[in-house]
């Protein structure tokens, strides 16, 4: 019996978990995958929007601006990288200049600070690689870039440190209100009982919602294809460059990432497949074509990987964060598409406050709101490195040559709260395998470390849980000498 | 800070041969830095034979070939450090490296020999659409898993790219009991050696489909099928030519990239064609005293040529030190230009005074040429015109220049290497 069950360990679920960890209740997160940050949260633009896009007065607008404000302190508290690099919406058609003013006005109404409309010359001075057709731009200094993995992992870890339990590989199959008045949640890993349920299931939020409500919800999976470029061209633009928005969203952007790569995307293709994260040739071509309208001579030959993510889109294009009317004590956190990552801390705060009021929650005296991330050795001085190596010689062994990740960092990622169990788990916590050789070099070495540290047989080491084993079997059976 | 005459970055075939040559040329202050747990580099996982025909006049496996050099390094008492990653090479030849025992440390070198080898082009760089499941490996990673770690990636295999490692792995996987269904190659010709196509594909009945590429990868968690399609002259897939193969493994052998991150940050100038350093007749880069050899310089087809090239780099490094570490005289250099079918040459400049009596200029062609001529021009005068039955991008070509010949051509500015039909 748990006070609150959160379904889904993406960025929303993890943010809610961290907020609830402040209170003196029992909270448990159920996640169908083997790690946090496995769905929409892992494949997106990795940016913190300023907040000028969403409709004035909408929950999206309010939580975006609030989430953006919270990000400085949160990134300090959780020891994660965050940079306010500023964003620009670029206008390349003279007759569309009015659109910039419209966005500006909406941004001001939403409470976005520091917005400025730039002339062609001002825009080009700030971003020399903008298209020659640029006519003007809206500049938002509060726009930022963040690592979605580290944000989600850090919030979940911090929640876990403060007593929130996480159950991975646990998929919710059915939810019923029991005669006892509590929620009975059937999973592939047994039944869970709780007083409250928070549905933060991303693209599956409709499926979960529809288990308890007659008022059916329908989430449309809106796929976005992306290309990630080598750090060699990470400085091609320094701001996040958007086109002017359309009804399909904010369009294909070009942005540096907080780790120094260049990210280009996404497309917006509606599909009806909750697992449809396959890129298509058409989608990848569209990424290049659309991005090239705003940024000239994009160095697409430096692509190191491409991927696709799914937005959990609702027809009404609004966050739904509320108690379900015909299902008391069941809270939806649904329709969390862009700017969901930006809004996530505010989503957590909002749900936390809702439950605090409803449940009459008391704050814990011993809550710890900070957490230390995996020590990153790249960029450390010789003295600092030797200090680490003296304490733990594993910091002297480079495992991932592209991103310069040491064995010490991988051990840290494995042995911390909610530690890594797979190659992708290690990758998202340390960046090992995220560089230009895309894990060709470090995979066998990381497998060896996972095998040694966790006692996982080689055949059971996965890329990302489930059926994603890296190797099948030994080449030859044990040789018998008798 | 510790000082060493010659630091060699990489203990693979290039680094080993350079070290042995430098020692034999009389230098006693040599240090090899190797990141892996043993010397020999990628040869250790190349357990097939076919190495050493030129160098030792016999067919050796990769580890055997490596051991010939490792033994010399040991017998000559050349110093080396394993598990040691070079983190930085400064333009003043201060080398920063790191390992568990020594921590991070710096060494001041008089000469540095770059011998870091190359790596494989990953899936991401190929922009293949589809899912990103487990079961996709570069051929070399799969080779390591099978030959070093002793694990099979899968049982039903499709290979994209016909580079030599892909061809070798087609045979290896077959011998280990897997079914290799097809090798698809984007280009209208293979990037590998002819002998590997015969011995690794033809002998096992594995089809090679030229002008084909992968257009879809299925399987959310693990590869379940791969679709290939024929490509047109523009290398774009032709609709309607798709063929779907169920499989659990996709191997990629789509090109090798010299691993020059360290060289670049040191300020070494690169060739956009080879992705390796631009070097002169002494295999010296634009930074005096920094030499390059092996696959970090340009990707070789045979390790024998790597050893030969590395030997010269080792000897030249000693010569550079013995001559008082002077900058190369660049006032009187002859440019070597590759054109009309020849993609590049190594080296790209010659200082006649510094060259050996014979200088091997290596290059690759950009297409398949039958019964064509390799021509060498001294300025506008053709001085070499050798017919070859067949030349292909997968095999390295060479011309040999004589010092006396260059000395006779006073005022020579440019040597041109090209392929001519007649």
Boltz contact constraints between the chains, C-beta under 6 A:
constraints:
  - contact:
      token1: [A, 275]
      token2: [B, 220]
      max_distance: 6.0
  - contact:
      token1: [A, 278]
      token2: [B, 130]
      max_distance: 6.0
  - contact:
      token1: [A, 278]
      token2: [B, 131]
      max_distance: 6.0
  - contact:
      token1: [A, 279]
      token2: [B, 129]
      max_distance: 6.0
  - contact:
      token1: [A, 280]
      token2: [B, 129]
      max_distance: 6.0
  - contact:
      token1: [A, 281]
      token2: [B, 129]
      max_distance: 6.0
  - contact:
      token1: [A, 284]
      token2: [B, 127]
      max_distance: 6.0
  - contact:
      token1: [A, 303]
      token2: [B, 127]
      max_distance: 6.0
  - contact:
      token1: [A, 304]
      token2: [B, 124]
      max_distance: 6.0
  - contact:
      token1: [A, 305]
      token2: [B, 124]
      max_distance: 6.0
  - contact:
      token1: [A, 306]
      token2: [B, 127]
      max_distance: 6.0
  - contact:
      token1: [A, 382]
      token2: [B, 104]
      max_distance: 6.0
  - contact:
      token1: [A, 385]
      token2: [B, 104]
      max_distance: 6.0
  - contact:
      token1: [A, 386]
      token2: [B, 103]
      max_distance: 6.0
  - contact:
      token1: [A, 386]
      token2: [B, 104]
      max_distance: 6.0
  - contact:
      token1: [A, 389]
      token2: [B, 103]
      max_distance: 6.0
  - contact:
      token1: [A, 393]
      token2: [B, 100]
      max_distance: 6.0
  - contact:
      token1: [A, 396]
      token2: [B, 98]
      max_distance: 6.0
  - contact:
      token1: [A, 396]
      token2: [B, 99]
      max_distance: 6.0
  - contact:
      token1: [A, 396]
      token2: [B, 100]
      max_distance: 6.0
  - contact:
      token1: [A, 396]
      token2: [B, 103]
      max_distance: 6.0
  - contact:
      token1: [A, 397]
      token2: [B, 100]
      max_distance: 6.0
  - contact:
      token1: [A, 398]
      token2: [B, 85]
      max_distance: 6.0
  - contact:
      token1: [A, 437]
      token2: [B, 119]
      max_distance: 6.0
  - contact:
      token1: [A, 437]
      token2: [B, 122]
      max_distance: 6.0
  - contact:
      token1: [A, 438]
      token2: [B, 122]
      max_distance: 6.0
  - contact:
      token1: [A, 438]
      token2: [B, 124]
      max_distance: 6.0
  - contact:
      token1: [A, 440]
      token2: [B, 120]
      max_distance: 6.0
  - contact:
      token1: [A, 440]
      token2: [B, 122]
      max_distance: 6.0
  - contact:
      token1: [A, 440]
      token2: [B, 138]
      max_distance: 6.0
  - contact:
      token1: [A, 440]
      token2: [B, 141]
      max_distance: 6.0
  - contact:
      token1: [A, 444]
      token2: [B, 144]
      max_distance: 6.0
  - contact:
      token1: [A, 444]
      token2: [B, 149]
      max_distance: 6.0
  - contact:
      token1: [A, 458]
      token2: [B, 151]
      max_distance: 6.0
  - contact:
      token1: [A, 463]
      token2: [B, 134]
      max_distance: 6.0
  - contact:
      token1: [A, 466]
      token2: [B, 221]
      max_distance: 6.0
  - contact:
      token1: [A, 467]
      token2: [B, 221]
      max_distance: 6.0
  - contact:
      token1: [A, 467]
      token2: [B, 222]
      max_distance: 6.0
  - contact:
      token1: [A, 468]
      token2: [B, 134]
      max_distance: 6.0
  - contact:
      token1: [A, 468]
      token2: [B, 221]
      max_distance: 6.0
  - contact:
      token1: [A, 468]
      token2: [B, 222]
      max_distance: 6.0
  - contact:
      token1: [A, 470]
      token2: [B, 134]
      max_distance: 6.0
  - contact:
      token1: [A, 471]
      token2: [B, 145]
      max_distance: 6.0
  - contact:
      token1: [A, 471]
      token2: [B, 151]
      max_distance: 6.0
  - contact:
      token1: [A, 471]
      token2: [B, 153]
      max_distance: 6.0
  - contact:
      token1: [A, 472]
      token2: [B, 152]
      max_distance: 6.0
  - contact:
      token1: [A, 472]
      token2: [B, 154]
      max_distance: 6.0
  - contact:
      token1: [A, 473]
      token2: [B, 152]
      max_distance: 6.0
  - contact:
      token1: [A, 474]
      token2: [B, 150]
      max_distance: 6.0
  - contact:
      token1: [A, 475]
      token2: [B, 146]
      max_distance: 6.0
  - contact:
      token1: [A, 475]
      token2: [B, 150]
      max_distance: 6.0
  - contact:
      token1: [A, 475]
      token2: [B, 152]
      max_distance: 6.0
  - contact:
      token1: [A, 475]
      token2: [B, 176]
      max_distance: 6.0
